[in-house]
Amino acid sequence: MRKTVTTLALVAAMVAMAALPATAAPNNKNNTEVIPLDCGAPIGDAITVRTVPGEGASGWNVDTGDHYVAKAFSFEQEVTVKITDGAEITVAFEDTDDFGASAPANGRRELVECTDSFEFVDGPFTIDAEFAAQGNADLQTDIFEEGQEVTISFTSTFRVLILIPGN
């Protein structure tokens, strides 16, 4: 099952990255990732955070310049492969990386929860023998055959708990 989750996570990540629009790098050669998040108070609403290279889990709001430190990351993902006029199989997986979110330092405010969601549907498209064999092996099934039409659906929810420095 771990191999299945790893394979589907890789496929989902590649699909997600392919679906994102390309953007030009800033003139300062800063090619770090920009992440859109919806946050609770006191940050509030939608923000865009750019990660800081070499600084662990810190980042800054590209609109206001405010700095944040991520104390936990978690995601929940679900991939469904449906055969047109046939069976379907769904695999769900989740993971969490905690960097001290369970016990913020004494005197600090509560951590702020921020989220981002992504959904993607591709298909229907006709699968080849290699896709069918890999799908059957990874998902421990025998429902996929060369020539079938399938649709792949992917949903992901990303959650980060943020510490606002100085609070």
C-alpha positions as CSV (number, residue, x, y, z in Angstrom):
1,M,0.0,0.0,0.0
2,R,2.9,2.4,0.8
3,K,4.1,2.0,-2.8
4,T,0.6,2.7,-4.1
5,V,0.5,5.9,-2.0
6,T,3.9,6.9,-3.2
7,T,3.1,6.3,-6.8
8,L,-0.2,8.2,-6.6
9,A,1.4,11.0,-4.7
10,L,4.0,11.4,-7.4
11,V,1.4,11.2,-10.2
12,A,-0.8,13.7,-8.3
13,A,2.1,16.1,-7.8
14,M,3.1,16.0,-11.4
15,V,-0.5,16.5,-12.5
16,A,-0.8,19.5,-10.1
17,M,2.4,21.1,-11.2
18,A,1.5,20.7,-14.9
19,A,-1.8,22.4,-14.2
20,L,-0.3,25.5,-12.6
21,P,0.4,28.5,-14.8
22,A,4.0,29.3,-15.5
23,T,5.3,32.6,-14.1
24,A,8.5,34.5,-14.9
25,A,11.2,34.6,-12.3
26,P,11.8,37.9,-10.6
27,N,14.8,39.9,-11.7
28,N,16.6,39.1,-8.4
29,K,16.9,35.4,-9.5
30,N,14.7,34.4,-6.6
31,N,13.1,31.2,-7.8
32,T,11.5,30.1,-4.6
33,E,7.9,28.9,-4.5
34,V,4.9,31.2,-4.2
35,I,2.0,29.6,-2.2
36,P,-1.5,31.1,-2.1
37,L,-3.2,30.5,1.3
38,D,-6.5,31.3,2.9
39,C,-5.8,32.2,6.6
40,G,-7.8,32.9,9.7
41,A,-7.4,35.9,12.0
42,P,-5.2,37.8,12.7
43,I,-3.8,37.3,9.2
44,G,-7.2,37.0,7.6
45,D,-8.4,36.1,4.1
46,A,-6.2,35.3,1.1
47,I,-2.4,35.9,1.2
48,T,0.4,34.8,-1.1
49,V,3.6,33.6,0.7
50,R,7.0,33.2,-0.8
51,T,9.3,30.7,1.0
52,V,12.7,31.8,2.1
53,P,15.5,29.6,0.6
54,G,17.8,28.2,3.2
55,E,15.8,29.4,6.1
56,G,13.8,26.3,7.0
57,A,10.0,26.9,7.1
58,S,9.9,30.6,7.0
59,G,8.3,32.9,4.4
60,W,6.9,36.3,3.8
61,N,3.7,37.8,2.5
62,V,4.5,39.1,-1.0
63,D,1.9,41.9,-0.7
64,T,2.6,43.2,2.9
65,G,6.2,42.0,3.6
66,D,5.0,40.4,6.9
67,H,7.1,37.4,7.9
68,Y,5.7,34.0,9.1
69,V,7.1,30.8,10.4
70,A,5.4,27.5,9.5
71,K,5.1,25.2,12.5
72,A,3.2,22.3,10.9
73,F,2.3,21.2,7.4
74,S,-0.3,18.6,6.5
75,F,-2.1,17.5,3.4
76,E,-5.0,15.2,2.5
77,Q,-5.2,13.9,-1.0
78,E,-7.6,11.6,-2.9
79,V,-7.1,10.1,-6.3
80,T,-9.9,8.4,-8.2
81,V,-9.5,6.4,-11.4
82,K,-12.9,5.6,-13.1
83,I,-13.3,3.4,-16.1
84,T,-16.0,4.8,-18.4
85,D,-19.1,2.7,-17.9
86,G,-17.2,0.6,-15.4
87,A,-15.6,0.3,-12.1
88,E,-13.7,2.9,-10.2
89,I,-11.1,2.9,-7.5
90,T,-10.2,5.6,-5.0
91,V,-7.1,6.0,-2.9
92,A,-6.8,8.6,-0.1
93,F,-3.7,9.5,1.8
94,E,-2.4,12.1,4.2
95,D,0.8,13.3,5.9
96,T,1.8,15.7,8.6
97,D,5.2,17.3,9.4
98,D,5.1,19.0,12.8
99,F,7.9,21.5,13.8
100,G,6.6,22.3,17.3
101,A,3.0,23.2,16.5
102,S,1.6,21.2,19.3
103,A,3.3,23.4,22.0
104,P,3.9,27.0,21.0
105,A,6.4,28.9,23.2
106,N,5.1,30.3,26.5
107,G,3.4,33.7,26.0
108,R,2.9,33.4,22.3
109,R,-0.4,33.7,20.6
110,E,-2.1,30.7,19.1
111,L,-0.9,29.5,15.7
112,V,-2.9,30.7,12.6
113,E,-4.4,28.1,10.4
114,C,-4.0,28.6,6.6
115,T,-5.2,26.3,3.8
116,D,-5.1,25.8,0.1
117,S,-7.1,23.4,-2.0
118,F,-6.6,22.0,-5.4
119,E,-8.9,19.9,-7.7
120,F,-8.1,18.4,-11.0
121,V,-10.0,16.1,-13.5
122,D,-8.4,14.6,-16.6
123,G,-10.2,12.4,-19.1
124,P,-11.7,10.5,-20.3
125,F,-8.7,9.2,-22.2
126,T,-7.7,5.8,-23.5
127,I,-5.1,3.8,-21.5
128,D,-2.3,1.7,-23.0
129,A,-1.0,-1.7,-21.7
130,E,1.7,0.0,-19.6
131,F,-0.8,2.2,-17.8
132,A,-3.2,-0.7,-17.2
133,A,-0.4,-3.0,-15.8
134,Q,1.0,-0.2,-13.6
135,G,-2.5,0.7,-12.3
136,N,-3.4,-2.9,-11.6
137,A,0.0,-3.5,-9.8
138,D,-0.1,-0.2,-7.7
139,L,-3.7,-0.4,-6.8
140,Q,-3.7,-4.2,-6.2
141,T,-6.5,-4.8,-8.6
142,D,-7.2,-6.3,-12.0
143,I,-9.8,-3.9,-13.4
144,F,-7.7,-2.0,-15.9
145,E,-7.2,-3.2,-19.4
146,E,-5.5,-1.8,-22.5
147,G,-8.0,0.3,-24.6
148,Q,-10.3,1.3,-21.8
149,E,-11.3,4.9,-21.3
150,V,-10.6,6.3,-17.8
151,T,-11.0,9.6,-16.0
152,I,-8.6,10.5,-13.2
153,S,-9.8,12.9,-10.5
154,F,-7.5,14.4,-7.9
155,T,-8.3,16.6,-4.8
156,S,-5.8,18.0,-2.4
157,T,-6.1,20.1,0.8
158,F,-2.9,21.7,2.1
159,R,-2.9,23.0,5.7
160,V,-0.2,25.0,7.4
161,L,-0.1,26.3,11.0
162,I,1.7,29.7,11.1
163,L,3.5,31.4,13.9
164,I,3.7,35.2,13.5
165,P,7.1,36.3,14.8
166,G,6.9,38.8,17.6
167,N,3.5,37.6,18.9
